Amino acid sequence: MNNQLYSTSPRAPQPDIYAIIADGFWNGISEKPAKNLAVIVKDQIIQDIISVYMLPNNINTIKLPGCTLLPGLIDAHVHYSSVMGPAFLSAGVTTVRDVGNDLHWILKERSFNESNKDRGPTIVCCGHLQDGPVKYWPNMGRANINADSVRSSIKEHIKAGVDAIKLYDGLDVEMVYAGIDEAHKLGKPVTAHLGECSIEDAVSAGLDCIEHLSGCKAAWSNSTQKQDDVLIDLLLKHHVAIDPTLVIFDRVAKELDLVFARDNSRNWVHPSHLHYWNEYGYPKSNDSQMRLKHQQEILYLKRFLLRAHKSGVTTAIGTDTPFPRLAPGFSLHDEMANYVDAGIKPVDALRSATSVNAKVLKKESIIGKIAKGFDADFVAVKGNPINDIRDIQNTELVIRKGMVISQEKIQKDLKSTFDNIPNDAITLDFLDRIK
């Protein structure tokens, strides 16, 4: 068997068909990795999964000793910038859901990544944040004065080609109802960061996913099992997924923790974003009681997450990258560790980042699993993250839609992104905050 597919050249010829063999094979669903299996990739698709003993001698083969092969990871909460592509790929993240960006910019970036598979992940996008009359984020947000304007904006977004709709915290109850109703009429799911509208009203209106556990008061306080169960039963009754993004609140709670200044993942963050982190970031508070309150809330959130997960609530996983100290891709590894720290099994954290996220994104028929007919999105890591979730950071190889992407190529692309300040919504909003 040959092992000739690694290349530092972005356009190096690759066989139309090849095989991958790793010591462990995890398909995105099973309880533990399988062994002695080979994945056959043809063009962009998984053609078959067969025993290694049935593999033809003349097929090009990638051998990954000491590694576990997994579906490409999915981050369900991102505000994408063109400078993030290499970092996501390096961390094994082959799909992201962008939940707030300039509509036309993100659609162009989505198309760019599809034409240049080695430059960034697949993008599932929502376009602008649908906000109230005063938008909080000038470039990522879209202001709406009433329910009719929400409907009009959502029609425009869906006609333009978005995959989903994101509602933001400035919308009142009537506007949230209108937004969900309009999106569902046009066949698109809705996720929300709630503020003025309660979780009870949003869920009753048909919300599909809740971001940050916003509006979920029980999750943020020292609630009893009974109080948690009232909210959990509501989520279960209406089939609402949760995307807690614990990692961003963990960063807030530990604003004085110097470990982040020494974190090597900062090397993957564009200088303009690092500048925002350093100059603005989270307000540097001298109130020790407030910091302790934030740290206590992390424990409450983890408690609720575990209870909700055990009760059967659909548990997505996302990060809110690139908010301060959230490096693209690598912060998803941190979020998975938070899930395990909360008491969730590593295999369930991995499911959240693959097959569960795919279902939440309405892409479960093409990504999130290693199965015949699915997109050939893979990450191979040294070790076995089902035994030790920390192994997820040991990326050995990334494949996106059949394209083998070397770390050398990714590093080269990363350096080229640092030459200019990106002109995208999240970066512009960051720089506006500093001004």
C-alpha positions as CSV (number, residue, x, y, z in Angstrom):
1,M,0.0,0.0,0.0
2,N,1.1,3.5,-0.7
3,N,1.0,6.6,1.5
4,Q,1.6,9.4,-0.9
5,L,-1.1,11.9,-0.3
6,Y,0.6,14.3,2.1
7,S,1.7,17.5,0.3
8,T,2.6,21.1,1.1
9,S,1.4,22.3,-2.3
10,P,-2.2,23.7,-2.2
11,R,-2.9,22.4,-5.7
12,A,-0.9,19.1,-5.7
13,P,-2.6,16.4,-7.7
14,Q,-4.6,14.0,-5.6
15,P,-6.0,10.7,-6.7
16,D,-9.7,10.5,-7.6
17,I,-10.0,7.6,-5.2
18,Y,-8.0,6.7,-2.1
19,A,-8.3,4.9,1.3
20,I,-7.7,6.0,4.9
21,I,-6.6,3.6,7.6
22,A,-6.3,4.6,11.3
23,D,-5.8,2.6,14.4
24,G,-9.2,3.7,15.6
25,F,-12.3,4.6,13.5
26,W,-15.1,6.5,15.2
27,N,-18.2,7.2,13.0
28,G,-19.8,10.0,15.0
29,I,-22.3,7.8,16.8
30,S,-20.9,4.6,18.2
31,E,-19.8,4.2,21.9
32,K,-16.2,3.5,21.0
33,P,-13.9,3.4,18.0
34,A,-13.8,0.4,15.7
35,K,-10.6,-1.2,14.4
36,N,-9.4,-2.7,11.1
37,L,-11.6,-0.6,8.9
38,A,-10.7,1.4,5.8
39,V,-12.6,4.4,4.5
40,I,-12.7,4.7,0.7
41,V,-13.0,8.3,-0.6
42,K,-13.9,9.1,-4.2
43,D,-13.8,12.7,-5.2
44,Q,-15.6,14.5,-2.3
45,I,-17.6,11.7,-1.0
46,I,-17.2,8.6,1.2
47,Q,-17.7,5.8,-1.2
48,D,-17.4,2.9,1.2
49,I,-16.2,1.6,4.6
50,I,-14.6,-1.9,4.4
51,S,-12.4,-4.2,6.3
52,V,-8.7,-3.4,5.8
53,Y,-8.3,-7.1,4.8
54,M,-10.5,-6.4,1.7
55,L,-8.6,-3.3,0.6
56,P,-7.2,-3.6,-3.0
57,N,-3.4,-3.6,-3.2
58,N,-3.3,-0.9,-5.9
59,I,-5.3,1.8,-4.1
60,N,-3.5,4.9,-2.8
61,T,-3.7,4.8,1.0
62,I,-3.1,7.1,3.9
63,K,-2.0,5.2,7.0
64,L,-2.4,6.9,10.4
65,P,-0.8,4.7,13.1
66,G,-1.6,5.7,16.6
67,C,-4.5,7.9,15.5
68,T,-8.2,7.9,15.7
69,L,-10.2,9.0,12.6
70,L,-13.3,11.1,13.4
71,P,-15.8,13.1,11.4
72,G,-14.7,16.7,10.8
73,L,-15.7,18.8,13.8
74,I,-18.5,21.4,13.7
75,D,-18.6,24.7,15.7
76,A,-22.3,25.8,15.9
77,H,-21.6,29.4,17.1
78,V,-19.1,31.5,15.2
79,H,-18.9,35.0,13.8
80,Y,-16.7,34.3,10.8
81,S,-13.8,36.3,9.5
82,S,-11.8,35.5,6.4
83,V,-8.6,35.3,8.5
84,M,-10.0,32.4,10.6
85,G,-10.0,29.7,7.9
86,P,-6.5,28.2,8.6
87,A,-7.1,28.1,12.3
88,F,-10.4,26.2,12.0
89,L,-8.9,23.7,9.6
90,S,-5.8,23.2,11.8
91,A,-8.0,22.3,14.7
92,G,-10.0,19.8,12.7
93,V,-13.1,22.0,12.4
94,T,-14.5,21.5,8.8
95,T,-17.9,23.1,9.3
96,V,-19.0,26.3,11.2
97,R,-22.4,27.9,11.7
98,D,-22.0,31.6,11.4
99,V,-24.7,33.2,13.5
100,G,-24.2,36.8,12.8
101,N,-22.5,38.6,10.0
102,D,-23.0,41.0,7.1
103,L,-25.4,39.2,4.8
104,H,-23.8,39.6,1.4
105,W,-20.2,39.3,2.8
106,I,-20.9,35.9,4.5
107,L,-22.6,34.6,1.4
108,K,-19.6,35.5,-0.7
109,E,-17.3,33.9,1.9
110,R,-19.4,30.8,1.9
111,S,-19.0,30.5,-1.9
112,F,-15.2,31.2,-1.7
113,N,-14.7,28.4,0.8
114,E,-16.6,26.0,-1.4
115,S,-14.4,26.8,-4.4
116,N,-11.2,26.8,-2.2
117,K,-11.7,23.8,0.2
118,D,-8.2,24.2,1.6
119,R,-8.7,27.8,2.7
120,G,-11.5,27.4,5.3
121,P,-14.4,25.3,6.6
122,T,-17.9,24.8,5.1
123,I,-20.0,27.8,6.3
124,V,-23.6,27.4,7.3
125,C,-24.8,31.0,7.7
126,C,-27.6,33.2,9.1
127,G,-26.6,36.6,7.7
128,H,-27.3,39.6,9.9
129,L,-28.3,39.3,13.5
130,Q,-32.0,40.3,13.5
131,D,-32.0,42.9,16.2
132,G,-34.5,45.5,17.6
133,P,-34.8,49.2,16.7
134,V,-31.3,49.9,18.1
135,K,-28.8,47.4,16.8
136,Y,-26.1,46.5,19.3
137,W,-23.5,45.5,16.7
138,P,-23.4,48.1,13.9
139,N,-22.0,45.8,11.2
140,M,-23.2,42.3,12.2
141,G,-26.7,43.5,13.2
142,R,-29.8,44.5,11.3
143,A,-32.1,47.0,13.0
144,N,-35.9,46.2,12.9
145,I,-38.5,48.7,14.1
146,N,-41.4,46.3,14.3
147,A,-42.7,42.8,13.5
148,D,-43.4,43.7,9.9
149,S,-39.8,44.8,9.4
150,V,-38.5,41.6,10.9
151,R,-40.6,39.6,8.4
152,S,-39.3,41.7,5.5
153,S,-35.7,41.3,6.6
154,I,-36.1,37.5,7.0
155,K,-37.7,37.2,3.5
156,E,-34.7,39.2,2.1
157,H,-32.2,37.0,3.9
158,I,-33.8,33.7,2.8
159,K,-34.2,34.9,-0.8
160,A,-30.5,35.7,-0.8
161,G,-29.7,32.1,0.3
162,V,-29.0,31.9,4.0
163,D,-29.3,28.5,5.7
164,A,-30.9,29.7,9.0
165,I,-32.1,32.8,10.9
166,K,-30.6,34.3,14.0
167,L,-32.8,36.5,16.3
168,Y,-31.1,38.8,18.7
169,D,-31.8,40.2,22.1
170,G,-33.3,43.6,21.1
171,L,-36.5,41.9,19.7
172,D,-39.6,41.9,21.7
173,V,-42.1,39.1,22.0
174,E,-44.2,40.2,18.9
175,M,-41.1,40.5,16.8
176,V,-39.7,37.1,17.9
177,Y,-43.1,35.5,17.1
178,A,-43.1,37.1,13.6
179,G,-39.5,36.1,12.9
180,I,-40.0,32.5,13.8
181,D,-43.3,32.3,11.9
182,E,-41.8,33.9,8.7
183,A,-38.6,31.7,8.8
184,H,-40.6,28.5,9.3
185,K,-43.0,29.4,6.5
186,L,-40.0,29.7,4.2
187,G,-38.4,26.4,5.5
188,K,-35.5,27.7,7.6
189,P,-34.6,27.0,11.2
190,V,-34.3,29.7,13.8
191,T,-31.8,30.2,16.6
192,A,-31.8,33.0,19.1
193,H,-29.9,35.0,21.7
194,L,-32.9,36.2,23.8
195,G,-33.2,39.4,25.7
196,E,-36.5,41.2,25.8
197,C,-38.4,38.0,24.9
198,S,-38.7,35.2,27.5
199,I,-37.6,31.7,26.8
200,E,-41.2,30.5,27.5
201,D,-42.6,32.8,24.7
202,A,-39.8,32.0,22.3
203,V,-40.2,28.3,22.7
204,S,-43.9,28.5,22.4
205,A,-43.5,30.4,19.1
206,G,-41.4,27.4,17.8
207,L,-37.8,28.4,18.4
208,D,-35.4,25.7,17.2
209,C,-32.3,26.5,19.2
210,I,-31.3,28.7,22.1
211,E,-27.8,30.3,22.2
212,H,-25.9,30.9,25.5
213,L,-28.8,29.6,27.5
214,S,-30.0,33.2,27.3
215,G,-33.3,33.8,29.0
216,C,-32.9,30.5,30.9
217,K,-32.9,31.9,34.4
218,A,-32.9,28.5,36.1
219,A,-29.6,27.6,34.3
220,W,-27.8,30.7,35.7
221,S,-28.7,30.3,39.4
222,N,-28.6,27.8,42.2
223,S,-31.7,26.1,41.1
224,T,-33.2,22.9,42.5
225,Q,-33.7,19.8,40.4
226,K,-37.4,20.7,40.3
227,Q,-36.7,24.2,39.0
228,D,-34.4,22.9,36.4
229,D,-36.9,20.2,35.3
230,V,-39.6,22.9,34.6
231,L,-37.2,24.4,32.0
232,I,-36.0,21.1,30.8
233,D,-39.5,19.8,30.3
234,L,-40.3,22.9,28.3
235,L,-37.3,22.4,26.0
236,L,-38.1,18.7,25.5
237,K,-41.8,19.3,24.8
238,H,-41.0,21.8,22.0
239,H,-37.9,19.9,20.8
240,V,-35.6,22.9,21.3
241,A,-31.8,22.4,21.2
242,I,-29.4,24.3,23.4
243,D,-26.0,25.7,22.5
244,P,-24.6,26.8,25.8
245,T,-21.2,28.3,24.7
246,L,-19.8,27.8,28.2
247,V,-16.3,28.7,27.1
248,I,-17.0,32.4,26.6
249,F,-18.4,32.7,30.1
250,D,-15.5,30.8,31.4
251,R,-13.2,33.4,29.8
252,V,-15.2,36.2,31.4
253,A,-15.1,34.6,34.8
254,K,-11.3,34.2,34.6
255,E,-10.4,37.6,33.2
256,L,-7.4,37.9,35.5
257,D,-6.1,34.4,34.7
258,L,-2.7,34.9,33.1
259,V,-2.7,31.5,31.4
260,F,-4.4,32.9,28.4
261,A,-1.5,35.3,27.7
262,R,0.7,32.2,27.3
263,D,-1.8,30.1,25.3
264,N,-0.2,29.0,22.0
265,S,-3.5,29.1,20.3
266,R,-3.1,32.9,20.3
267,N,-0.6,32.4,17.5
268,W,-3.6,31.5,15.3
269,V,-5.5,34.7,16.0
270,H,-5.2,37.7,13.6
271,P,-3.3,40.7,15.1
272,S,-6.3,43.0,14.7
273,H,-8.4,40.6,16.8
274,L,-5.6,40.2,19.4
275,H,-5.5,44.0,19.5
276,Y,-9.2,44.1,20.4
277,W,-8.7,41.4,23.0
278,N,-5.9,43.4,24.6
279,E,-7.4,46.9,24.3
280,Y,-11.1,46.2,25.0
281,G,-12.0,42.6,25.6
282,Y,-14.0,42.3,28.7
283,P,-14.1,45.2,31.0
284,K,-11.3,44.8,33.5
285,S,-13.2,44.7,36.8
286,N,-11.7,45.5,40.2
287,D,-14.8,44.0,41.8
288,S,-13.7,40.7,43.2
289,Q,-17.3,39.8,44.2
290,M,-18.4,40.2,40.6
291,R,-15.6,37.9,39.4
292,L,-16.6,35.3,42.0
293,K,-20.3,35.7,40.8
294,H,-19.2,34.9,37.3
295,Q,-17.2,31.9,38.4
296,Q,-20.2,30.6,40.4
297,E,-22.4,31.0,37.4
298,I,-20.1,28.7,35.4
299,L,-20.8,25.9,38.0
300,Y,-24.6,26.6,37.7
301,L,-24.4,26.4,33.9
302,K,-22.5,23.2,34.0
303,R,-25.0,21.7,36.4
304,F,-27.9,22.6,34.2
305,L,-26.1,21.4,31.1
306,L,-25.5,18.0,32.6
307,R,-29.1,17.7,33.9
308,A,-30.5,18.8,30.5
309,H,-28.3,16.4,28.6
310,K,-29.1,13.5,30.8
311,S,-32.8,14.3,30.3
312,G,-32.5,14.1,26.6
313,V,-32.3,17.7,25.5
314,T,-30.5,18.0,22.2
315,T,-27.1,19.4,23.2
316,A,-25.3,21.3,20.4
317,I,-21.8,22.8,20.9
318,G,-20.4,26.1,19.9
319,T,-18.0,28.8,21.1
320,D,-18.8,32.4,20.0
321,T,-15.5,32.7,18.3
322,P,-13.7,35.2,18.0
323,F,-14.8,37.0,21.2
324,P,-11.9,37.6,23.6
325,R,-9.6,34.6,24.2
326,L,-11.5,32.3,21.8
327,A,-9.1,31.2,19.1
328,P,-10.9,29.8,16.0
329,G,-11.1,26.0,16.2
330,F,-9.1,25.5,19.3
331,S,-11.7,27.1,21.5
332,L,-14.1,24.3,20.4
333,H,-11.6,21.8,22.0
334,D,-11.9,23.9,25.2
335,E,-15.7,23.8,25.0
336,M,-15.6,20.0,24.6
337,A,-13.4,19.8,27.7
338,N,-16.0,22.0,29.6
339,Y,-18.7,19.5,28.7
340,V,-16.6,16.6,30.0
341,D,-15.8,18.7,33.1
342,A,-19.5,19.1,33.7
343,G,-19.9,15.3,33.8
344,I,-20.8,14.6,30.2
345,K,-19.0,11.5,28.7
346,P,-16.3,12.3,26.2
347,V,-18.1,10.4,23.5
348,D,-21.2,12.5,24.0
349,A,-19.1,15.7,23.8
350,L,-17.7,14.4,20.5
351,R,-21.3,13.5,19.3
352,S,-22.3,17.1,20.0
353,A,-19.4,18.4,17.9
354,T,-20.3,16.0,15.0
355,S,-23.6,14.2,14.5
356,V,-25.7,16.2,16.9
357,N,-24.5,19.6,15.5
358,A,-25.1,18.3,12.0
359,K,-28.7,17.6,13.0
360,V,-29.1,21.0,14.6
361,L,-27.8,22.6,11.4
362,K,-30.2,20.5,9.3
363,K,-27.2,18.9,7.6
364,E,-27.4,15.5,9.1
365,S,-27.7,13.7,5.7
366,I,-24.3,14.9,4.5
367,I,-22.0,15.8,7.5
368,G,-21.3,14.8,11.1
369,K,-20.8,11.1,10.4
370,I,-18.4,8.8,8.7
371,A,-20.9,6.9,6.6
372,K,-21.3,5.9,2.9
373,G,-22.5,8.8,0.8
374,F,-21.5,11.5,3.3
375,D,-19.1,14.3,2.6
376,A,-15.5,13.2,3.1
377,D,-14.8,15.5,6.1
378,F,-12.3,14.0,8.6
379,V,-10.0,14.8,11.4
380,A,-7.3,12.4,12.6
381,V,-5.9,12.9,16.0
382,K,-3.1,11.1,17.9
383,G,-4.5,9.0,20.7
384,N,-8.2,8.3,21.5
385,P,-10.4,11.3,22.6
386,I,-13.1,9.0,23.7
387,N,-10.8,7.8,26.4
388,D,-9.3,11.2,27.0
389,I,-11.0,14.3,25.5
390,R,-7.7,16.2,25.6
391,D,-6.5,14.1,22.7
392,I,-8.8,16.0,20.5
393,Q,-6.1,18.8,20.3
394,N,-3.6,16.4,18.8
395,T,-4.5,17.0,15.1
396,E,-2.5,14.8,12.8
397,L,-4.4,15.3,9.5
398,V,-7.5,17.2,8.2
399,I,-9.5,16.3,5.1
400,R,-12.3,18.6,3.9
401,K,-14.6,17.2,1.2
402,G,-11.9,14.8,0.1
403,M,-9.1,17.3,0.0
404,V,-6.1,16.3,2.1
405,I,-4.8,19.5,3.8
406,S,-1.3,19.4,5.4
407,Q,-0.4,21.4,8.4
408,E,2.4,23.0,6.4
409,K,-0.1,24.3,3.9
410,I,-2.3,25.6,6.7
411,Q,0.6,27.4,8.3
412,K,1.5,29.1,5.1
413,D,-2.1,30.3,4.5
414,L,-2.2,31.6,8.1
415,K,0.8,33.8,7.6
416,S,-0.6,35.2,4.4
417,T,-3.8,36.3,6.3
418,F,-1.8,38.4,8.8
419,D,-0.6,40.8,6.1
420,N,-3.8,42.9,6.0
421,I,-6.6,44.0,8.3
422,P,-9.7,42.1,7.2
423,N,-12.7,44.1,6.1
424,D,-15.5,42.0,7.6
425,A,-18.3,42.7,10.0
426,I,-16.8,41.2,13.1
427,T,-13.5,42.9,12.7
428,L,-15.1,46.3,11.9
429,D,-17.3,45.9,15.0
430,F,-14.3,45.1,17.1
431,L,-12.4,48.1,15.9
432,D,-15.4,50.3,16.4
433,R,-15.5,49.2,20.1
434,I,-11.9,50.2,20.6
435,K,-12.6,53.7,19.1
